[in-house]
Amino acid sequence: MAKDNISASHILIMHTESRNSESKLSKNEALKLANNLHGKLKKDLSLFKDLAIKHSSCSSAQYGGSLGEFGKGMMVKQFEEAAFALGVNELSEPIETEFGYHLIKRDS
């Protein structure tokens, strides 16, 4: 793995204002759900895959939220900055992008 690449997983909670969204959640409801999931994951990070499969609006949900390996410039700015700032097996606070709210877990 190139040293400037990381791998991460995420849970994406979209809302009615998200880009390309089919979500019925309001922005406020989406943030509430993201905060709720964040609280559960702070207690037990091993739930990440199950929660991603159940709640994530991203196609990566079927892989437990795994996005695989990526480098700088491949993700939207807010997501990238948050992901690269995490240590391995660390969880981000809910991060807002044009796609909704992300909970990011750095895998490597």
C-alpha positions, 0 to 999 in steps of 0.5 A, a space after each residue: 500500500 502506498 504510504 499516502 493511501 489509507 483504507 476506510 469504511 463509512 456509514 452514509 446517512 443521506 437526507 432530502 437535501 443530499 446530492 442524488 438522494 432518495 432519502 425521505 429523512 429531513 436533514 435534522 432527522 439524518 443528523 439525529 440518526 448519525 449522532 445516535 449511531 455514533 453513540 453506539 459505535 463509541 461504545 462498541 466499534 465492532 458493530 460498525 459493519 452491521 450498522 453500515 449494512 443496516 443504515 448506510 445509503 452508500 453502495 458500500 453498505 453491502 461490504 459493511 461500509 468498506 471503501 477500500 484503499 484511496 489516496 488524496 484527491 479521490 474523495 470529497 474534501 470534508 470526507 478526505 480531511 476527516 478520514 486522513 486525520 483519523 488513526 487506525 480503528 478510530 471513528 470520526 464524529 458525523 461529517 457533513 458533505 453534499 451527500 449527507 452525514 458520514 461516520 468514518 472508520 479508518 481501517 489502515 
